[in-house]
Amino acid sequence: MTIDFQALLARSPNPYVVLDRDFRLIWMNDAYLRVTMRSRAELLGRHMFDAFPSDPDSESHRLLDHSLTNALRSGQEDEIALIRYDIARPDGSMEVRYWSATHTPFLDDSGEVACILQHTVDVTELQNLRAMRDEMGVIQRANAVQARNLDLAEEADQFKSLFEQAPGFVAILHGPQHEFRMANAAYRKLIGHRDLIGRPVAEALPEVAGQGFIDLLDRVHQTGKPFVGRRMKVLLQSEDRAAPEERFLDFIYQPTFAESRQVSGVFVQGHDVTEQVEAEVRQQLLMNELNHRVKNTLAIVQGLAMQSFRQMPGSDIARQTFNARLAALAAAHNLLTTSNWKTAGFAETVRSAAEATIGSDLDRVRYEGQDFTIAPQTAVSLSMIIHELCTNAVKYGALSAPKGRVVRISRKLGSDFARSRARVSRHRGQPFRALGQAGQRVLLSQG
């Protein structure tokens, strides 16, 4: 037996009306016409809020619009436990009515909402009998449920708004195939506004499959441990570009868990730091160019010094001393360039200055003590002081003897390196000799 459901609904004593995707009334049964005091000709083809006007700022309008919109967007049934929605009488006056409504979406073959069936129940009499305890309890519970539902709906809308407007890119993936459930505006912009929702990462972003990111998602899903990526390079395809574009990302893959404590998906959050990385690369190029030009300038100064000293009889020692100081200054400059002229390590500054002065004899020097950082200008001054101390050791102290060695250059942690002392010893026993240089004492001993 074939059942004619349209005829069945048409004869139902319960009011039913069907709305299209634009909320226009396209079918209703006789019970609906009776309860709304309208004719079919008055309603067919009209928008719900044109057929039954209400103040857009009123709670009645807001509740009905929210329920219809939610059913259309989600494809799921939505209920209004209680709503006051007044109906115009034939004489034009308004009659107070209370309703309970259920909105059931019907999907077409493609899975899109084709229409919405509204089932309404007139609960005006129940509302009017509020003085009775049982009925009053029902109404109160219905109001409480409706209020909670409304609060939850508003909170969900606020969360979605915050999620959408987050400055970093955010996406929620579900299942072992990493299907997109949500993605905010920043994420969609990053990947060229491609269609994501409901699609696995490998399908929605095929260019990342060979770059190791899906393997990382698999690992997070299998182990339940997060992964943090710093300045990771990724090639992403954009709609307005023929070739993938290189980007650098800071991000985290954070596992999400179901009630069973099993991994259910992955939460993706991060920032596009491409501009920052490119700026640092440009800065490094500028620093290298600056270092190159400074070296050229030092070479010019050295050439000028050689030309000047050449005309002065007996100036060989002075020229050698000047050249050695230039070399120490260049070594300090190189060291600071590697740290972008921010800070320098005390130990590395001492080692670099000593190497520039004594060269291959550096293995005859032993260092002790804790390391700390110093300012750029301090590093330059320290380099020149170490150069003078090492020069003294070569001329008069430990390094002037074939088997002499520097037993210890000790460094005391502190911002004032002027309190640091260098102790060097020579091969044969002689009294300690103190040399003053830039407020330093170098102790030279033999033995």
Buried (B, 14 or more C-beta within 10 A) or exposed (E): EEEEEEEEBBEBEEBBBBBBEEBBBBBBBBBBBEBBEBEEEEBEEBBBBEBBEBEEEEBBBBBBBBBBEBBBEEEEEBBBBBBBBBBBEEEEEEEEBBBBBBBBBEEEEEEEBEBBBBBBEBBBEBBEEEEEEEBBEBBEEBEEEBEEBBEEBEEEEEEEEEBBEBEBBBBBBBEBBBBBEBBBBBBBEBBBEBEBEEBBBBBBBEBBEEBEBBEBBBEBBEEEEEBEBEEBEBEBBBEEEEEBBEBBBBBBBBBBEEEEEEBBBBBBBBBBBBEEBEEEEEEEEEBEEEBEEBBEEBEEEBEEBEEEBEEEEEBEEEBEBBBBBBBBBBBBBBBBBEBEBEBBBBBBBBBBBBBBBBEEBBEBBEBEBEEBBBBBEBBBBBBBBBBBBBBBBBEBBBBBEEEBBBBBBEBEEEEEBBEBBBBBBBBEEEEBBEBEBEEBEBBBBBE
